[in-house]
Each structure stands twice: as C-alpha cells, then as structure tokens.
Amino acid sequence: MYELIMTMGVILLYMLVFKLIGTSVLVLLGQKKLCIHRETVGFFVYFAIFQAVYVPMVLLRARFHLLAYGWLLALVILVLVCAVYLVTSGGRSPFFMPKAEAGTDGRLFVFVRWAVPACCALFIVFLVLQQYLGWDTAFYMGNMNEAIYTDTMYFYNGNDGTLMNRLDLRYALSGFSMQFTIPCYFLSISPTVMCYYGIRGLGAILAILIVYDFGMALFEKNATHAYLLTAAFLAINLLFFSYSSTSLFFMRRMNEAKGYCANVVLPMVALILLLIYKKRGRHLWALLFLICLGSVGASMSSMMLVPALLGLGSVLIAVKEHRLRPVFYGIVCALPNLCYVALYILNLKKVLVFKI
C-alpha cells in the first residue's frame, strides 16, 4: 500500500512540475493564450532537459546514484527558475488555459463537462489494472532494478541479467527508464509498481489531454465537441481492442516507451503541426522544436517516426502556404532526432563503441 500511495504522489508531482515548466515555456514564447494543456508541453521540455543531463552520464558509464542526485539538484534549480520567471513575468493567471466556447447546447455541455472527465478517471483506473507483462515490459523492469541494486546503467541485460560487453544504444540513448527509476530510488518504490501503475497512469493522462486539445483545435475551441471526441477516443480503444490494432499500445503497453510514442509523442507532434497549419499562434515552430528535442527521451521509437511525421506535415503546410520555408523549419525541428539516428548508426556499425 505504501508503494501504491507513493506512486500516486509521484504522478501528481510529475503533473505539477510539467504544468510549471510548460506554462513557463508558453509564456516565454508568447503563447499564453494558446489553447493547449501546459502539462503536455512541460512533459517534453522536461525530458529534453533530462536528456542533456542523462546522455553524457550514460555514455561515460557513470554510476546511477550520480544521475539521481545530479538530476534532483537540476530539477530543484529548474523549478525555482520557472517559479521566479512566472512571478516576475507578470500577466494574469498564467497557469490557466484560455476559456473555450461551451457550445450551442448549454445543457449538453454541462453534462459532458462532468461525465467525460469521470469516465476518463474510471478508464485510467481500468487501464492501470491491465497487468500485461511482455518482453519489453520485463526488460524495462530489469533495467530499473539493475540501476537500483547495482548502481549501474545498462551494464546488464534487462531480461537475463548477464553482463554486457558494450552499451546497447538502442535502449541506452533514451532516458525513459532511468527517469522513472529516480523516484523509485529515493522513495523505495518497486520498479514493478512504478511500471504497472505510475508510468501507465501518467501516460494515459497525457494521452487523454492531447486528444482533448486535438478536439479544441479541430472544432474551433468548442469544448462540447472536444469532450465528445475524448469520449469517442476512449470508447474506440475499449470496444474495438485487438492485438493487431494501435489500441494495443494504449490498453496494454502504456508502461513502455513504445506506448508513449504511439499515444503521446506522435499525437503531440501532429497536434502542433495542425496548429501551425491553422495558423493558431506565433513561434509554434520553436515549440515544435522543443517537443522534438524531448521526444527521444520519451521513446527511442521517436528517433525515426518523428522525422517521418515532420516531413509529411511540413510538406502539407508548404503546399498550403505556397512556399518552401515550412520544409526548412521541419528539417530544423527534426535535427535532434537525426543526431540520435547518426549516433545510433555509428554505434551499430561499431564505429563508435562504448565498452563496459
């Protein structure tokens, strides 16, 4: 029970930190009126900053406790900087999203405003109770346990515990597992509990917020339609689930980086591209760059999939605007992902090897 309560507290703390960071970034970019949840923005900026601390440490084969304490110090500084910036930047209620239009039917809005969030909460509870244990999930748990009990990062195979002869950058380049191991390390939470309840629950919350924001963008800030789109998203995943559908990643594998890629990273990139296409604010390309910067930290699968989605989206925007500048912006946004690709290929071809 202690571990479950602490895990719920960690989720709440993550959401508060994400909100603080996301709000600071949107205020800095002049996007305070952008109708998008601050938590989703903060999630990517958080991982972008974490990667800057994590990647050098893992490549230098540093001990895990150095990462844990180093990131704790960095996080305290980051929170203080964001808090001071928001206090000194002025403006009214920077933490709150702009008000949306309720919709044409007031009674319908009141109903969905309460019914849909309640259904979302019940759905998240149902989702975290899906105790799926696949190869990847077991591998994550193995890596997290390795970090806690051996004070190393990716020295041992996550599944069988054998000592590796070199770092496998297919997994080591992303700080996803190690980020969620840090609260386990400080609060004595089992990685199994964190994987099943913490990582899965946090990912589900972020995914639902992004779907709602999609509704706000598609239906011109009509909150009723955004709520209904969210309800449809839940219903489709629940009623049409199969092991050959994309709902597999939401219903069963939301505690893995691939689940985050499918339900958080790619939808968020698509959402910002949609906002750019609809000309919903200034500096959105800068916001998209920050999201790409943190995408690999959230999932190694983003290394290739995000540039592919960016390429498609930037070409469509370029066709609409009748100029090539969006293609150039798309390439710039994809540069962080492409740098990871280059590093991974060099390691795969044994040009750049990090021996243990």
C-alpha positions, -999 to +999 in steps of 0.1 A: +000+000+000+029+024+008+043+019-027+010+025-044+003+057-024+038+070-031+034+062-068+002+082-069+020+110-052+048+108-078+023+110-107+008+141-091+042+157-086+051+150-122+020+167-134+026+197-112+062+200-125+051+195-161+025+223-156+050+247-142+076+240-169+050+240-197+035+273-185+069+289-183+078+279-219+045+291-233+048+324-216+084+327-228+072+320-264+043+345-261+018+316-263+000+322-230-033+323-249-027+290-268-054+265-260-032+236-252-026+218-219+006+231-202+013+196-188+018+181-222+042+208-232+061+205-199+064+168-203+085+172-235+106+201-222+112+182-190+126+152-210+146+175-232+164+189-202+168+155-186+184+141-218+210+169-215+220+155-181+214+118-188+231+112-222+266+124-212+264+104-180+253+071-196+279+074-223+306+080-197+293+049-178+286+069-147+270+054-116+233+057-113+234+075-080+253+103-097+225+107-122+198+105-094+214+132-072+225+153-102+190+154-116+175+161-082+197+192-080+190+202-116+152+197-110+152+219-079+171+247-098+147+243-128+116+246-106+130+276-088+139+293-121+104+287-136+087+299-105+107+331-103+102+337-140+064+333-138+062+356-107+083+383-124+069+380-159+035+395-149+002+388-166-030+373-152-033+337-142-006+322-164-014+287-152-049+286-167-058+278-202-079+303-222-116+298-218-133+278-246-167+282-261-191+259-243-210+250-275-245+256-288-263+233-263-256+245-227-272+215-210-252+191-232-220+210-222-228+208-185-234+170-189-203+162-209-182+186-187-187+163-157-195+129-174-165+127-197-138+135-170-155+110-147-153+084-175-117+093-181-108+087-144-126+053-144-109+044-177-075+052-163-082+030-133-093+002-156-062+007-177-037+005-149-053-027-137-044-043-171-014-063-158+002-070-192+037-084-189+055-086-222+092-089-232+097-052-233+079-045-200+101-072-183+132-056-199+123-022-185+118-036-151+151-054-153+169-022-163+153-003-135+162-029-109+197-030-123+201+007-117+188+005-081+206-027-070+239-025-089+242+013-092+249+010-130+230+019-161+227-006-190+257-027-179+235-057-176+209-073-199+175-063-186+160-097-192+186-123-182+209-102-160+241-111-180+269-085-181+271-068-215+304-061-232+293-027-246+264-002-242+234-010-264+224+024-276+192+011-289+180+014-253+207+035-236+202+067-256+167+073-242+164+083-205+128+069-203+136+041-179+161+059-158+139+089-153+112+068-137+138+049-117+149+080-099+117+083-077+119+046-071+155+051-058+146+079-035+112+067-022+119+030-021+092+022-047+094-011-065+101-007-103+072-032-108+047-009-091+061+021-109+058+004-143+023-010-137+007+020-121+029+051-123+042+050-159+010+036-173-012+061-154+009+091-163+010+082-200-028+077-201-034+111-185-011+128-210-027+109-240-062+120-230-052+156-225-037+156-260-069+141-275-089+169-258-066+195-272-070+180-307-107+185-303-102+221-293-081+227-324-104+208-348-137+222-336-126+259-331-124+258-293-158+241-289-154+224-256-185+202-260-171+187-292-137+183-276-152+164-247-172+142-271-140+135-292-123+124-260-152+101-251-151+086-286-113+080-282-119+061-250-148+041-265-129+031-296-099+019-276-121+000-252-147-015-276-126-022-306-094-035-290-074-062-307-038-073-306-033-062-342-046-026-336-030+006-323-051+003-292-027-024-280-002+003-271-028+023-251-046-006-234-017-030-228+017-013-234+013+022-219+040+014-194+066+011-223+083+038-243+066+025-274+032+032-258+043+068-251+055+072-287+022+059-301-001+078-277+018+109-265+048+118-288+033+113-323-001+128-314+016+158-298+038+164-329+007+161-351-013+185-329+014+212-332+016+207-369-022+211-370-020+243-351+007+256-374-015+246-404-044+265-389-021+295-380-031+294-343-002+315-329+034+327-333+065+308-325+048+274-329+078+261-349+100+269-318+076+249-296+077+220-321+115+220-319+114+217-281+089+188-284+112+171-309+142+178-286+125+158-258+108+131-280+137+106-280+139+109-242+103+098-240+108+070-266+136+057-288+110+049-314+106+087-319+141+087-334+128+077-368+090+082-366+090+118-356+112+130-386+089+110-409+058+127-394+075+161-396+084+156-432+048+148-442+034+177-421+058+203-432+053+194-469+015+198-465+020+232-448+044+243-475+018+233-502-009+253-484+014+284-479+030+281-514+065+284-501+094+262-490+101+278-457+080+252-437+101+224-451+132+241-439+116+246-404+106+209-404+142+199-411+155+221-383+129+206-359+140+171-369+177+178-363+177+165-327+162+132-338+185+129-367+215+134-344+203+105-323+199+085-355+235+093-366+249+083-331+229+051-332+241+041-367+277+048-358+273+025-328+255-001-348+284-002-374+309-004-345+325+029-355+316+044-321+316+018-294+312+024-257+327-006-239+317-016-204 
